[in-house]
């Protein structure tokens, strides 16, 4: 890799924000865009009927309900660095989109609601980051509200999430007495002023923990408490270790309030100084280093109808190595064909622009006419496949029907394209023509009905089935598998990638079948076939 290309690689940071719903993830995202000069004034997520909504939310239902239901890609510059921010859905029903997104990032910012502490959704997301030891930065949000003691919050993270915490900044008071934070490594106190959460404001900074000006700014009592806290931290809490952070062992902790736009720049400053530049990725044959000259990348997301005027489908590709140049020829490994790629896109949520060049760590969009699937690998000729992109067994199943029988074709097209995005599973029975949709949670059903209406002009309804779960089938002996298919025909189906699955109506039946066919694996998860 040439010197100029290496410089571009080293200045990139690709990360995701993860949190439990309502911890402030969307607000943090908007304030980061404010610091990146993408927007001039941050707006809060409003209730239905408001004309303000999150910059990263572009679907109709997101704007109506004030929730994020799909991963958005946000690219912006900050202090000479190029930031690729993947804003993931916060709602628990969209966990699979989030899980796949985490395969495309090099670090994460974990948002904690300081009044509630570590919540269930956060625990599940951390389990996924553990699969790749992703570095995690922790932001204790909402410190201008009634919150827990910061020492108790750190103890809770360490005990529940199994990660060592080390404070980088420390709060000065809380709730209506929140007066700012002290940076332990800069020996600087940043003073908080209320009432200017939607703009970038000048922050008053005091140098030195024992500076008399600090007493004047925050009050004598607050100064004494802060100094006692810092003494205790330096005696009992380990110092920041960059290597431990990169290995996912230690999480640096920062405090602030996203709504008050305080502490967001501290997160960004830490990211550009300490978070990793684009990292290597594993394939079925070897490890691909980001500094290699040859282009490689993988598809982690497909989104239909980002532009309703053109009825398009976009494949989101994480570039792992090499440089994309407009008009270059790429090898689509799964279908074993070369394609010449023009009109590659970069994103700010629903808006897009064409780019002529992109580097490792960047997320680019390719127009997809049905040939590209989640998990696909693109190279310049090498037959390798990136691995580790999972799909999960759905928890709820339903059948979608069009209210207008003459729109059955549009319905099937809509369901097929929406299922390609990976948030729901389209299940096709072998013995009849039923199209069953499997999803992680109830809200997914409402999203599908809404999207069918707005994007495909199909009024539809859904009804539940008595399916308990599904299992992907794997067997090294084709004769045994064919015999099983014949005997259990009514339980056999294909997913939207033509993988063989077994439909489970009750867990007792599944246990019996597993005992009868020990040679067959009934898998709860399945890696996208690449």
N, C-alpha and C positions, 0 to 999 in steps of 0.2 A: 504494500500500500504506500503510495506517495506521501510526502510530507504534508501537502495541503489536505489530502483526504484523511490522513491520520488526525490532523487538527480538527476537522469536522466531526470525526468519530468521538474524539475526547471531549468535545464541548456538548455532547448530547446526554440528556437524562430522560429515561423513559420509565414512568411510574404510574401506579394506580392509587386511587383513594378508596379505602375500605372502611366500613363502619356498620353498626347496627342502624336500622331505620330511625330517622329523626335525631341522629347525633350531630347533624350539622354538615354532612358531607357536601351537599349541593351548595350551601353557603360558602364553605371553604373553597370549592371549585370556582365560584363566581369571583371571590376576592382575589384568587390567584390570577384570573383573567384580567382583573383590574390592574394588578401589578405588572402584568404582561402587556398592558396597553391595548388589549383586545376590546375592552369596553371602557367607556368613560365614567360610568356610574353603575354600581352594583345595585340590583333590585332583589328584594326578597321574594321567596316563593309564596305566592298568594293562594287564597282559596278559589274555588270555582267561580268564574265570572269576572275575575280580574284580568286586566290586559297585560300584566307583568308575569313572567315566568322565567325559569332558569335558562341561562344561555345554552346550557348543554342539553336541554330538553327540546326536541323538535317534533315528536309525534303529537297528533291532535289530543290524544288522551292524556299525555304528559302535561300539556298546557292547560287542559281543563281541570285536572285533578291535583296538579302540583306534586307529582311523583316522577321519579326517573325509572323507566322500565326497559331501557336498552343502553348498552355501552356506547358512549360518545367518545370520539377522538378529538382532542384539542391540542393544537400545536401553536406555541408562541415563544418569543424570545424574552430572556430575563438576564440582565447584567452580562451580556455576551454569551450566554448559554442558550441552547435550543431545547426547549422543554416539550416532550411528548407526554401529555397527560391523558390517561384513559379513565374517564369518569364512569364508574360502574353502577348498575342498579343497586339501590339500597334495600329494596323490598325483598323479603325472604323468598317470595315466589319466583325470583329471577336469579337464583343461585347459580344455575348452570352457565348462564352468560358471564357471570362474574368469575366463576372457576376457570373458564376457558381464557378469559381476559388475563388472568394472573399468569398464564403461561407465556404471555407476550411482553411482560414488563421485567425490569431489572431491580425494582425496589417498590415499596408500598409506604403510604402514609396512612396510619391507623388513627381514626378519629374516635375519641372517647367522650361521651357525655359525662362531664365531671359530677353531675348531680345524680347520675344513675350507676356509674362505674362500668365494669365489664359486663356486657349483655350477651345473650345466647347467640345471636347472629355473628358477633365478633369472634366468638370462640370457634364457630364452624369455619369462618374465613381463615383464621390463623392456622387451622388444621391443614388447609389447602396450601398456604404459604410454606408450611413445613415440608411439603413434598419436594420443594426446590430450595429450601433454606433462603428464602427471599429476605433481604435486609428490610427492616421495618422501623420507620420513624413514628413515634407516638405523639399525638397532639391532644392535650387535655383541653377540651373546648368548654365554652360557656362559663368561664370563671368569674364573670360578672353576675352570675346567678347564685342561688343557694347551692353549694357544692359540698362534696366530701373533703375531708382533710387530705392534702396532697400526699402525705406519707402513707395514709391508708389506701389511697388510689394506687400508689406504686406497689404496695404489698399485695393488693388484689390482682394486679396485672401479673406479677411474678408468680403468684400461687395458682391462678386460674389458667394462665396462658403459657406458663413454663418458660418465660423469657426474662433475662436479667434487664432491669431498668436502670438507666443512669441519667439524672437530670442535666440538661444543658441550660435551660432557664428555670427559674423558680418564682412562683407567684408571690406578689406583695399584697396580702389581704385577699378577700373574696367578697362576692355578692356586691352590695352597694359600697363596700369598703375596698373593692379591688382597685389597686393603685398602679399596677404594672407588673413587670417581671425583672428579675436580676439574672444576667448571664454569667454563669460561674466561670466560664473560660475566657470571657472578654473583660471581666470585672467592670461591667457596665449595667446600670439600672435604666430600664426603658419605662418612662412614665406614661400611664394611660389617661387619656382624656375622653370623656363620653360625648355622644351626640354627632359623631362624624363617621359613621360606619360605612357609608356608601361612597366615600372618596378616599384618596390617599392623602393623609395629613402629615404634617411635620411632627415628629415625635421628640419630646424633650428627653435628652439622654444625660445621665449623671455618671461620671467616671469615679470609680472607687467605692467599695463597700462602706468605708469609714469616712467618706467625704461628708463634711458638715452640710453641704448643699443638699445631700440626700435627705437629711433630717428635715430641712426646710420644705422639700418637695412632698414627702410622704408622711411627715409627722414623726415625732420622737418615738412614740410607742410602736409604730409600724417598723421603724428602723431597728429598734432593739429586737423585735420578734424576728425580723429578717436575718439579722446577724446570728441570732441563736440557731435558726434553721440551717443556715449555711455551715456553721460549725458542726452541727449534727450530721449533715450530709457528707462533709469531708471526712468525718470519722467513721461513718457506718455504711456509706454507699460507694461502690466501686467507681473509679474514674472511667471516662469514655475511652474505649479501645476500638480503633478503627477496624482492625482485623476481625474482632468479635462481631462488630456490627455487620460487616460484609458477609460473614458466615451465618448470619441470622441468630446468633447467640445472645447478643445484647441489643436493646432498643434505646436509643436516645430519646429523651422526653422533653417536650416543650409545652408551655402553658399559654393560654390566651383566650380570646373570644372572637369567633369568626363574625358574628353579627356586628360587633363593635369594630371589626377590621383591625384587630390588634393581635399580633403574633403570627400572621400569615406570611409576612416577609421573612420572619425568622425561620419558618419551615423552608421557604424557597432558598434562603441563604445557606441553610444546612445542606439541602439537596445538592446545590451546585458545587459545594465544597467537598462533601464527603460521600454522597451517594455514588454508586458505580456507574461508569460509562457503559455502553452496550456490551453485554456479557456473552460468552460462548453458549451454544445450545447443542444438545445431544441428538444424534440421529441413530438409525438402526445399525450404522456401520462405524461411525466415528464421531468425535467431538469437532464441531465447526467453530473456529475462532472468529471473532468479529473483525479482526485485522486482515483476514484473508482477502485476496484480490477478486476471486470469483464470486459472483452474485449467488446468494442463497436466501430463501425466505419461506415462511409458511403461513397458511390461511388459518386464522383463529376465529373469524367472524364473517358472516354473510348477512347483509341487510337489504331487504326488498323495499322499493318505493320510497327511497329518501327524496327522490324528485318525482312527484306524482305526475308531472307533465310528460315524463318520458318512460314511466313504468319500469324503472331500471332496477337491477340488482347489483350491489357492489360487494366485492370480495375484499376484506381487509387483510393485508399482508404485513407481517412484521419482517422487516429486513434484518437478517442475521449477519450477513457478511457481504462484501462487495459494494458496488455503487450502481444504482439504477440510472441509466441515461435514456432519454426519450428515443423510441424507435428500436431499442435493443431487442434481441431475440432471446427468449427464455424457454427453458425446457420444463414442460408440465409433466412431472415424474409419473403420476398415477396413470394418465392416459397415453404416456410415452409419445408426446407430440411437442414440437416447437411452435411457439407463437411469437409474432412480432408485436410488441406492446407500445401503443401510443396512448395518449390521453389518460395518463395516470393522475390520480387525484390526491390532494391532501385536504384536511378537514378542519373546520371549526363547527362541530356538531352537525346540524343539517345543511350548513353552507359549505361550499367546496370551491377549490380552484385547481387548475391544471399545473403540474410541475414538470420540469425537464430533468431534474436530478434529485436523487434521494440517497441517504446514507444509512449504515447500520443503526438500528434503534428507531428509525422512522417507521411510521405506519402509513402505507400507501393503499389506495383503492383501485382495483381493476374492475372494469365493467364485466359483468358475468352474465352469459346467456344460457346458463344451466350446466356448463361443463365443469365449473369450479365448485368444489365442496370444502367444507370445514376439514382441516387436517391436511389439505393438499400441500405439497412441497414444490417450489420452483427453484431451478438451478440454471447453470449455463451448460448443462450436459451431463452432470454427474448423477448417477442413480442412487441417491440417498433419500431417506425419509425422516423428517423430524418427528420425534415421538413425545408422548406424554400429554396428549390433548384428550381429555376424557369426556364421555357422556354418561349420564346417570339414569337409573331406572325411574320412570315417573311414579308419582304417588296417587294421582287422581286421573280417571279416564272418562271420556265422554264422546258422544257422536254428535257431529255438527250437521245440521240440515238447513237447506235454503228454504225460506218461506215462499219463494217463487220457484216452482218446479222447472221453469224454463231457464233458470240460471244455475243449473247443476254444474255445467262446464266451468263457469266462472268461479263457482265455489271450490271445485276440485283444484283449479289452477291456484287460487288464493291459498288454500290449505297446503298445497305442495310447496309453494314459494315461502310461506311463513315457516313451515317446518324445516326448510333448508337452513334457516338461521340458527337452529339448534336449541331454542328455548322450549320447544314442544317436540314430541315424537309423533310422527305420522305412522300408524300401524295398519298394515294391509293384511287382512285375513286371507288364507289360502282358499278356504272352502266357500266363501261368499264375497260379495263386493263391498262389505262394510269398511268405511274409513274411520278408524278410531284415533282420537287425539289423546295423547298422554301428556300430562303437565306436572310440574312440581307443586303448584298451589292454585287455589281458586281464582286469584286475580288474573292468571293467565287466560282463563276462559273469557273473561270480560274484555281483555285486550284483543283476543282473536275476533270476537264479535264486533268490536269497535273498528278494528283494522279492515275486516271484510266489508264493513259499511263504507268507511271513508276511502279506502284504497282500491277496493274491487267492486264497489257499488252493489254489494250483495247483502240483503237483509237476511240474517241467519239466527238460528236459535240452537241451543245445545241441550242434550239430555245425558244423564249419567248412565254408566254401565256397571255391571257387578264385578268388573275386573279388579283384583287386588293389587297385582303388580306384573311386571314382565321380567324375563331373564334371557340374556343372550346365550345362545348355544354354541359350544365349542367341543369338537371331538376329532381326534386324529384318524379315526376309522370311519370312512364314508359309508360302509355297509351298515354299521350300527346306527349311524345318524339317519340314513334313509329308512331303516326299519322303524325307528322311533317316529319319524315324520308320518309314516303310513299309519301307525297305531294311534297316534295322538293328533290326527289331522285337524280336528276342530280347535286345538290349542296352538297350532302352528301359524306363524305370520312372518311378515318381513317388515323391517323398519324402513325409513325413507332412504337409507343407503344400501338397501337390499341385503342386510344382515339377517340371518335366521334368528327368530326369537320364539320363546315359549310363553304363552299367555297363562297367567296364574289366577285362578278364581278363588282359591283359598290356600293358606299356607300348609295345611295338613296334606292336601293333594300334592303340593310341591315336594314335600318331604318324602312321600311315598314314591313319587316318580324318580326322585334323585336316588333312592335306595335301589330301585329296579334297574336303573341305568347308571351305574357308578362310573362308566367310561366317559359319560358326557358331563361337561362342566356347565353349570347353570350360573351365569355371571351377573352380579348386580350392576357392575359398571362395564363399559366397553370403550376401548380406545378408537377414535375415528380412524377408519381404514385409510391408510396413506401408503 
